[in-house]
Amino acid sequence: MSSNRDQPPVVGTLAEYSESPFERREEWSENRDIATMVGPDRNHHLVVHPEYVRRVLVTDNDQYEKYGAYNSVFGGGLVSVYDEQWRAQRGALQPAFTPDRVIAYCETIRDVVQSTVEPLEDGQTVDVSELSTRLTAEVMLETLFGGAGDKTETVARVADQINDWFMETATAGGVPDETQSDFDRGREELTSLVDEMVEDRDGDTESSDLLSMLVAMGPDHEAGYTDERIRDEMITLFFGAHETTALTLTYTLFLLADAPEVGRKLRSELDEVLDGAVPGPEHVRELPYTEQVIDEAMRLYSPAHSLFREATTDVEIGPYTVPEGDVVYLPQCVIHRDERWWDSPETFRPERFDGESDRHPFAFFPFGAGPRRCIGERFARAEANLAVATLADAFRFERVTETFEQVAGLTAVPDRPIEMTVHSR
């Protein structure tokens, strides 16, 4: 398809962007709604107006595919497939994430969070990023895979290796040999782990976890759940169900530590709603301020720093044409802090999510939007609510690590351990 419309203004090169992705995105999108980075084989476009986000993710979503090295990690998982295959897999997975099913998971989530909290002692210094990763990995294994066993540490370590690899593939340079080797070993280890769990389900008619559901569907299901596709689906969920939630919990605790008034209001809600009880399924929908705190943390430190799409035809975005094959970046890390949509955007103020707002509905999209919006959003929100409620009810956190920078990989990870001291309430 040809077009006489202009292409977006060029602001730099992909190589320059890769030197400092977060700073470049903020700098190059200033006073622009769309800007182009010249790449070695195609151009990449920063798109930072919420209306254009709507157009890419919703209105014209069928003119894009996900971009990046997803297939290398997720193979035939939900995040990497399209059209009828995507619809079949989405339909197969949906029953595992209905509101009632998520509430049922909350009993297990409560137990895992409690087992994480119990060993913590007053005055102890912990790496909350490592604690959060272990917690969410165990939750994911217990709820969706039917049991963590001794697999939690493996999942957490392999997630780090794969994220390191994504950091390299997201830049204009090549992947260092050591990083590639770590990725290959991690992917193989994860494959073996899932294959072992699939084999354990052979002939199992009692288990009701998601893995057992997919094994029961098998290759004759319209989604074609061969052992290979089941493996790819579960590896996709390893990341969707634990990595982003771990980061949400880490960043929420970090922000709360420097916001005493927010902490007091949060604990007041917890005291009133919980009345001494352990946060559980019956409380998930009764903690509105807790959810506002989590939303505000995701606004300031979105675990998914950007969404990436590749144009499958020439597409129109605002007054510009983006050619077929070019890549579109939708950076939450910029849009979520844009003062056009957010009053005092650098301030941690959960109340901004209280009730209706006149800001653009696509100024906040931590779980994506449109048909491919995250299927596990309800699960992630319930888990984050219970984890934050339990930790904040038991402890006050004091920063040891005062500052950090986010690093752009598959997710936006901190560049150092986030150490904090816990103080019993």
PyMOL commands that set and color helices and strands:
alter all, ss='L'
color gray80, all
select helices_A, chain A and resi 14-19+21-28+50-59+61-63+70-74+78-80+83-97+99-117+128-144+152-169+177-200+210-217+227-256+260-274+281-286+288-300+332-335+350-353+370-372+377-394
alter helices_A, ss='H'
color red, helices_A
select strands_A, chain A and resi 10-13+34-38+43-47+64-66+125-127+307-311+315-317+320-322+327-330+395-399+406-408+412-414+419-424
alter strands_A, ss='S'
color yellow, strands_A
deselect
rebuild
show_as cartoon
